[in-house]
């Protein structure tokens, strides 16, 4: 089935069909749905080269994937990509993935945009005073940031989770249970989400006249191994914590192993709260002691970023410039009253 045959089948011009398939707002919804249904039933797919000539768009969204020798792969990044891919497929958009050294991301984005192979892109893992924001605003291509950048005053499109509020609320829950000795197993210190999560803990503790001691904080890549090492070190200290907050269920997996090896019972001897990105292979309710969590789906975030970016590319409907999602606090058996000393 080609465009001419589909045009004859529907009794519509080839231009109308092309515009319907590409989301042009001047095509009414009834006609659009009729064209989409016919394309689905007949197996019609537009020719990419012809589509690009007709619309001036490549039908692709881009991302830069930082890679370097010895760098850990990240299950969190992968889960976000699944959501992004799911929504892109629904709109027949492709990915252009550009690998780059973490120190060369700005140049990689410039090359990706200059190639004309993407209609838009997104920024991931925002850092404090992230220079990519100013660069992205200077380029005439739609983009959206997954996260925010502390210190950047410019207005830019983003979707983020209120990490500070999530960890403030989690810390308050532990404080209400009587805990006073706290620890934080956090993500890498340069990332905005980790900075805000630490701020949330510090803020809640300050409300009760307490502080988060530097020796009780670990800022690492979020792997099971680092969770285990960090928790083992904390438990070996002179005053081990009775309450621990983990920036990921992956870190919590290692932390739980260290706690159990130390002969302690989670929820009785030590309480633990983790942030749950809803990773499908690591469900907090399936831990030996079900975890109390702050929950926000990375896959849902990927879907939403794709929705907004594609809508911006097509110019189909106005999109919010800023979205700040609230994490859900789910209380389970891993949190309990502070042990009596």
C-alpha positions as CSV (number, residue, x, y, z in Angstrom):
1,X,0.0,0.0,0.0
2,X,1.5,3.3,-1.0
3,X,0.2,6.9,-0.5
4,X,-1.5,7.1,-3.9
5,X,-3.4,3.9,-3.2
6,X,-4.4,5.0,0.3
7,X,-5.6,8.3,-1.2
8,X,-7.8,6.5,-3.7
9,X,-9.1,4.1,-1.0
10,X,-10.2,7.0,1.3
11,X,-11.2,9.5,-1.3
12,X,-8.9,12.0,0.2
13,X,-6.0,14.0,-1.3
14,X,-2.5,12.7,-0.7
15,X,-1.7,16.1,1.0
16,X,-4.6,15.6,3.5
17,X,-3.5,12.1,4.3
18,X,0.1,13.2,4.8
19,X,-1.0,16.0,7.1
20,X,-3.3,13.8,9.1
21,X,-0.5,11.2,9.7
22,X,1.9,14.0,10.7
23,X,-0.5,15.6,13.2
24,X,-1.1,18.9,11.5
25,X,-3.8,20.8,13.5
26,X,-5.8,21.9,10.4
27,X,-6.9,18.3,9.8
28,X,-10.0,17.7,11.9
29,X,-10.0,14.8,14.4
30,X,-12.6,12.7,12.6
31,X,-10.6,12.7,9.4
32,X,-7.3,12.1,11.3
33,X,-8.8,9.0,13.1
34,X,-10.2,7.7,9.8
35,X,-6.7,8.0,8.1
36,X,-4.9,6.4,11.1
37,X,-7.3,3.5,11.2
38,X,-7.0,2.9,7.4
39,X,-3.2,3.1,7.7
40,X,-3.3,0.5,10.5
41,X,-5.6,-1.8,8.6
42,X,-3.7,-1.7,5.3
43,X,-0.2,-1.7,6.9
44,X,0.7,1.6,5.2
45,X,3.8,3.4,6.5
46,X,5.0,6.7,5.1
47,X,8.3,6.8,3.3
48,X,10.7,8.6,5.6
49,X,12.6,10.5,3.0
50,X,9.4,11.7,1.3
51,X,7.9,12.6,4.7
52,X,11.0,14.7,5.6
53,X,10.8,16.5,2.3
54,X,7.0,17.2,2.7
55,X,7.1,18.3,6.4
56,X,10.6,19.4,7.0
57,X,10.8,17.0,9.9
58,X,12.9,13.9,10.4
59,X,10.4,12.1,12.6
60,X,13.0,11.5,15.3
61,X,13.9,12.6,18.7
62,X,17.4,12.5,20.0
63,X,19.3,11.8,23.2
64,X,23.0,11.9,24.2
65,X,24.1,8.8,26.1
66,X,27.1,9.4,28.2
67,X,29.6,6.5,28.1
68,X,33.2,6.2,29.4
69,X,35.5,3.3,30.2
70,X,34.7,1.9,33.6
71,X,31.3,3.7,33.8
72,X,28.4,1.7,35.2
73,X,25.3,1.1,33.1
74,X,22.2,2.5,34.8
75,X,19.0,0.6,35.2
76,X,17.2,3.9,36.0
77,X,18.2,5.4,32.7
78,X,17.0,2.3,30.9
79,X,13.6,2.4,32.5
80,X,13.1,6.0,31.5
81,X,14.1,5.1,28.0
82,X,11.4,2.4,27.9
83,X,8.7,4.9,28.6
84,X,10.1,7.3,26.0
85,X,10.2,4.5,23.4
86,X,6.7,3.4,24.2
87,X,5.2,6.8,23.5
88,X,7.5,7.5,20.5
89,X,6.4,4.3,18.9
90,X,2.8,5.3,19.3
91,X,3.5,8.5,17.3
92,X,5.8,6.6,14.8
93,X,8.9,8.6,16.0
94,X,12.4,7.2,15.9
95,X,15.3,7.6,18.3
96,X,18.7,9.0,17.4
97,X,21.1,8.0,20.1
98,X,24.5,9.8,20.2
99,X,27.1,8.3,22.5
100,X,29.5,10.8,24.1
101,X,32.0,11.2,26.8
102,X,30.3,12.8,29.8
103,X,32.7,15.8,29.4
104,X,31.7,16.3,25.7
105,X,27.9,16.2,26.0
106,X,27.4,19.8,24.9
107,X,29.4,19.3,21.7
108,X,27.6,16.0,21.0
109,X,24.2,17.8,21.3
110,X,25.4,20.5,18.9
111,X,26.5,17.9,16.4
112,X,23.2,16.0,16.7
113,X,21.2,19.1,16.1
114,X,23.4,20.4,13.3
115,X,23.0,17.0,11.5
116,X,19.3,17.7,11.0
117,X,18.5,14.1,12.1
118,X,16.4,15.1,15.1
119,X,13.4,17.3,15.5
120,X,13.9,17.6,19.3
121,X,15.8,16.1,22.2
122,X,15.8,15.8,25.9
123,X,18.4,16.4,28.6
124,X,18.9,13.9,31.4
125,X,20.8,13.9,34.7
126,X,20.8,17.6,35.3
127,X,23.6,19.0,37.4
128,X,24.0,22.1,39.5
129,X,24.5,25.1,37.2
130,X,24.3,22.8,34.2
131,X,25.8,24.5,31.2
132,X,23.7,22.5,28.8
133,X,20.6,24.6,29.6
134,X,22.0,27.8,28.2
135,X,23.3,25.9,25.2
136,X,19.9,24.2,24.6
137,X,18.1,27.6,24.8
138,X,20.5,29.0,22.1
139,X,19.6,26.3,19.6
140,X,16.4,26.5,17.5
141,X,15.2,23.0,18.2
142,X,12.6,21.9,20.8
143,X,14.0,20.3,24.0
144,X,12.9,19.3,27.4
145,X,14.9,18.6,30.6
146,X,14.1,15.6,32.7
147,X,15.0,17.2,36.0
148,X,16.0,20.7,37.0
149,X,19.3,22.5,37.6
150,X,20.0,24.3,40.9
151,X,21.6,27.7,40.2
152,X,20.2,28.1,36.6
153,X,17.9,31.1,36.6
154,X,16.8,30.9,33.0
155,X,13.3,29.7,32.1
156,X,13.4,26.3,30.4
157,X,11.0,23.4,29.8
158,X,11.3,20.6,32.3
159,X,9.6,17.7,34.0
160,X,10.8,16.8,37.5
161,X,9.9,15.0,40.7
162,X,9.9,17.1,43.9
163,X,12.8,15.2,45.4
164,X,13.3,17.7,48.2
165,X,9.7,17.3,49.4
166,X,9.8,13.6,49.0
167,X,12.8,13.1,51.3
168,X,11.6,15.8,53.7
169,X,8.4,13.9,54.2
170,X,10.1,10.6,54.5
171,X,12.5,12.0,57.1
172,X,9.6,13.5,59.1
173,X,7.9,10.1,59.2
174,X,11.1,8.7,60.8
175,X,11.3,11.6,63.2
176,X,7.7,11.0,64.3
177,X,8.8,7.4,65.1
178,X,11.4,8.8,67.5
179,X,14.5,8.3,65.4
180,X,17.5,10.7,66.0
181,X,20.4,9.0,64.3
182,X,20.0,9.3,60.6
183,X,22.0,8.2,57.5
184,X,21.6,8.9,53.8
185,X,22.7,6.6,50.9
186,X,22.4,9.0,48.1
187,X,23.1,9.2,44.4
188,X,26.3,11.0,42.9
189,X,26.7,14.4,44.6
190,X,26.9,16.3,41.3
191,X,23.4,15.5,40.2
192,X,20.5,17.8,41.0
193,X,18.1,15.1,42.2
194,X,20.7,14.0,44.8
195,X,21.3,17.5,46.0
196,X,17.6,18.1,46.5
197,X,17.1,14.8,48.3
198,X,19.9,15.6,50.7
199,X,18.3,19.1,51.2
200,X,15.0,17.5,52.1
201,X,16.6,15.3,54.8
202,X,18.6,18.3,56.2
203,X,15.5,20.5,56.2
204,X,13.4,18.0,58.1
205,X,16.1,17.3,60.7
206,X,16.7,21.0,61.2
207,X,13.0,21.4,62.1
208,X,13.7,19.2,65.2
209,X,17.1,20.7,66.0
210,X,19.1,17.8,64.5
211,X,21.6,17.6,61.7
212,X,22.8,15.0,59.1
213,X,26.4,14.3,59.9
214,X,28.7,14.2,56.9
215,X,30.1,10.8,58.1
216,X,26.6,9.4,57.8
217,X,26.2,10.3,54.2
218,X,27.3,8.3,51.1
219,X,27.1,9.8,47.6
220,X,27.7,7.1,45.0
221,X,26.5,5.6,41.8
222,X,23.2,3.7,42.6
223,X,24.2,0.1,42.6
224,X,23.6,-2.9,44.9
225,X,27.3,-3.1,45.6
226,X,27.6,0.6,46.7
227,X,24.5,0.2,48.8
228,X,26.0,-2.8,50.6
229,X,29.4,-1.1,51.1
230,X,27.9,2.1,52.3
231,X,25.6,0.4,54.8
232,X,28.3,-1.9,56.1
233,X,30.5,1.2,56.8
234,X,27.7,3.0,58.6
235,X,26.9,0.0,60.8
236,X,30.6,-0.3,61.8
237,X,30.7,3.2,63.2
238,X,30.7,4.2,66.8
239,X,27.1,5.4,66.7
240,X,25.3,3.5,63.9
241,X,22.1,5.0,62.5
242,X,18.7,3.8,63.5
243,X,17.1,5.4,60.4
244,X,18.4,5.2,56.8
245,X,17.1,6.8,53.6
246,X,18.2,5.4,50.3
247,X,18.0,7.3,47.0
248,X,17.0,4.1,45.1
249,X,15.6,0.6,45.7
250,X,18.8,-0.6,44.0
251,X,20.9,1.0,46.8
252,X,18.4,-0.4,49.3
253,X,18.9,-3.9,48.0
254,X,22.6,-3.8,49.1
255,X,21.8,-1.9,52.3
256,X,19.3,-4.6,53.3
257,X,21.9,-7.3,52.7
258,X,24.4,-5.5,55.0
259,X,21.8,-5.0,57.7
260,X,20.8,-8.7,57.7
261,X,24.4,-9.8,57.7
262,X,24.9,-7.6,60.8
263,X,22.2,-9.6,62.5
264,X,19.8,-6.7,62.7
265,X,16.0,-6.7,62.0
266,X,14.7,-4.1,59.6
267,X,11.7,-2.3,61.0
268,X,12.8,-3.1,64.6
269,X,16.5,-2.4,65.0
270,X,16.8,-0.1,62.1
271,X,14.3,1.6,59.8
272,X,14.8,2.1,56.1
273,X,13.0,4.2,53.4
274,X,13.9,4.0,49.7
275,X,12.9,6.0,46.7
276,X,11.1,3.7,44.3
277,X,11.3,4.5,40.5
278,X,8.9,1.5,39.9
279,X,11.6,-0.7,38.4
280,X,9.8,-3.8,37.2
281,X,12.5,-6.3,38.3
282,X,12.9,-4.8,41.8
283,X,9.6,-4.3,43.6
284,X,9.9,-3.0,47.1
285,X,6.9,-4.9,48.3
286,X,8.7,-8.1,47.5
287,X,11.7,-7.5,49.8
288,X,11.9,-9.9,52.8
289,X,10.7,-6.9,54.8
290,X,8.5,-4.9,52.5
291,X,10.0,-1.4,52.1
292,X,8.5,1.9,53.0
293,X,9.0,4.1,49.9
294,X,8.7,7.4,48.2
295,X,7.3,6.4,44.7
296,X,7.4,8.0,41.3
297,X,7.5,6.1,38.1
298,X,10.4,6.6,35.8
299,X,8.6,4.9,32.9
300,X,5.6,7.3,33.3
301,X,8.1,10.2,33.3
302,X,9.6,8.9,30.0
303,X,6.1,8.7,28.5
304,X,5.3,12.2,29.5
305,X,8.5,13.7,28.3
306,X,7.9,12.1,24.9
307,X,4.3,13.3,24.8
308,X,5.4,16.9,25.5
309,X,8.4,16.8,23.1
310,X,6.4,15.3,20.2
311,X,3.5,17.8,20.7
312,X,6.0,20.6,20.7
313,X,7.6,19.3,17.5
314,X,4.2,18.9,15.8
315,X,2.8,22.2,17.2
316,X,-0.4,20.3,17.8
317,X,-1.4,21.5,21.2
318,X,0.0,23.8,23.9
319,X,2.1,22.1,26.6
320,X,2.9,23.2,30.1
321,X,6.4,24.5,30.3
322,X,7.1,23.2,33.8
323,X,5.8,20.0,35.6
324,X,6.8,19.1,39.1
325,X,5.4,15.7,40.2
326,X,4.8,14.8,43.8
327,X,6.1,11.4,45.0
328,X,3.8,9.2,46.9
329,X,4.9,8.1,50.4
330,X,3.9,4.4,50.9
331,X,4.4,3.1,54.5
332,X,5.3,-0.6,54.9
333,X,7.0,-2.8,57.5
334,X,10.6,-1.5,57.0
335,X,9.9,1.5,59.3
336,X,9.1,1.3,62.9
337,X,9.7,3.0,66.3
338,X,13.2,3.9,67.2
339,X,14.8,1.2,69.3
340,X,15.3,2.0,73.0
341,X,19.0,2.5,73.7
